[in-house]
């Protein structure tokens, strides 16, 4: 009788422990709802391991709590417990079962990892460039944009590169993370399943502006994507040489909009000074507008606008933007300053 009673008490503690864990697991939205096939698979592995953890937690918590209650030291009893050799069957069980469970998690993970690496025969290829402190996205039309647009239900193969230091690409709703390493292109396959607007975040400490290195990923219908892409490609194919479009292309290709506001470019960044107010800033720095703009790009720490910090704007643009493009950018910014 004593044995049967203790079994039910143990089972009760196990059930309560499991219930608490289930509430903690499900009541709190630990992960965003998956927005891609890859994220769905990762989500499966997560919950598979989660459920194993819940069961093991309950099985461990039950004898622990039971022992705390029923095997407390009795008043005046200072004797040792009875010497117990052990229980071979139990030892085999608690070695074999975790071995099988952990192995099954490893197998599930390996299958998901392999599947998540498959881009099919004809993926949309986009190059993702990380630089201090912006993400830019280059499409098959060779144009570069500050926002990642992807059609729903298609394999997209991202190639990640970095212009300076280590960055890491992360869209929480896509679950996957991948480093952008200077000199070593890395890859990520994304097959979006849910339309929406998601944040793109840098998750590798990459300098003073790391926390501001954010962009947006938009998953759109195939039709909307096709329309955008056709339009964007057309706009790129007919720039007036040296004109406004050329300057805008340089602005977008270098991720300026991630940090700066410029009405003409529909840029709303708030990290660096507002480029609509360049005339005021140039006057504040007592410099002619064009020279001021050029200096601010090439040698950004020479003059810091009031309220901003040194060392946030990368100093590499002088080398990374070729001279003619730099001039187009300066002209573009000067002509749009108010
Ligand atoms: Cu780039 Cu942090």
Boltz pocket constraint, residues with backbone or C-beta under 6 A from the ligand:
constraints:
  - pocket:
      binder: B
      contacts: [[A, 130], [A, 131], [A, 132], [A, 133], [A, 166], [A, 167], [A, 168], [A, 202], [A, 203], [A, 204], [A, 205], [A, 206], [A, 207], [A, 209], [A, 210], [A, 211], [A, 213]]
      max_distance: 6.0
